[in-house]
């Protein structure tokens, strides 16, 4: 019986460890209006890693791509503010995407 509990405890510890790893890399992205007709977005991950090189896409309501690029070495992406309703997508791969609605971007 003691062996059963020891083995079960070991399996539980390993499962908790793997769960922690799975959630340790959550993408984060925030954007703000610079007040000069441009928008700046900053991106990173919850574990502190940089967002440099992450794909960024600006789309209108219908999904048409208005602007596309990548986060720079400072984990920033700058673009001209569209004249139509839009959203910004920080896309670091499956399960690692963040969408920011243009109406939520303020100075």
N, C-alpha and C positions, 0 to 999 in steps of 0.2 A: 504494500500500500504506500509506503514511504517513497519507493521508486516511482510509482505512478504520479504522486504529487510533485516530485522533483522534476520529472520529465514534463509534466503539464505546465509547471512554472516556467521552465526553460522555453517551451514553445510560446507561451504568453509574452515573455520578455522579447523574443525575436519578432513576434507579430507587432508589438507596440513600437519597436525600433523601426521596422519597415514602414509602418504607417506614418511615423514621424518623417522619414525620408521622403515619402510620397507627397507630403504637404509642405515641405520646406522650401519649395521653389515656386511660390505663387507670384504671377506677374502683377506688376503695379504700374499704372500710367495715369498721369494727371496733365491737363492742358490748361493754359491760360491765355487770355487775349492781351497782347502787348499794348493795345490802344493805338497802334499805328497801322492797322490793317493786316497785321500778321499774328499768327498763333504760334506758341511754343509749347511742345509736349515734352515731358520728362518721363523716362521709363526705367525700371529696374526690376529686381526680384526680391521677394521677402527675405531671402537668405543673405541679402547684401550684394549679390552679384550684379554686375553692370548690365544695362540694356543695350550697350553699343552693338550695332550691327543688326538689331531686330527690325524686321520689316514693318513699315508704317504705310497705311493706306487711308486716304480721305475719299469718302463716297457720298454721293447725293442720296436722297430718299429712295430712288429706284435701284440703287446699287451700282450706278455708273461711277467708275473711278475718276476722280477729279485730280488727285495728286498721289504720287507714290514715291517712296524713298526708304531710307534706313536711318535709325538712330545714329548720331555721330559718336565720336570717341568720348564725349561728355554725357552720353545717354540722353541727347536732346534731338528733337526733330522740329524744324521751323518751316512754316508754309504760309502763303498768302491766304487770308480769310476768304472763303468762298461767298458769293453773293446769294447763294441758295441754301436751304436747310441741308445739313451734312452731319456725318459722324466720322470719327477718327478711330482706326483700328490698329492696336499694338498687337502684332501677330508673331509670337515666338514659337509657333507650332501647335499641333493638336493638344487641346486642353490648356494652352497657355496664351490665350487671346483676351484682350480687354477692349471693349468698345466704349468710346466717350461720345455722347450726343453733343452736337454743336451748341444746342440751346443751353447746355450746362456749363459752357466755357465762358467765363467772365474775366474782367480785368482784376 
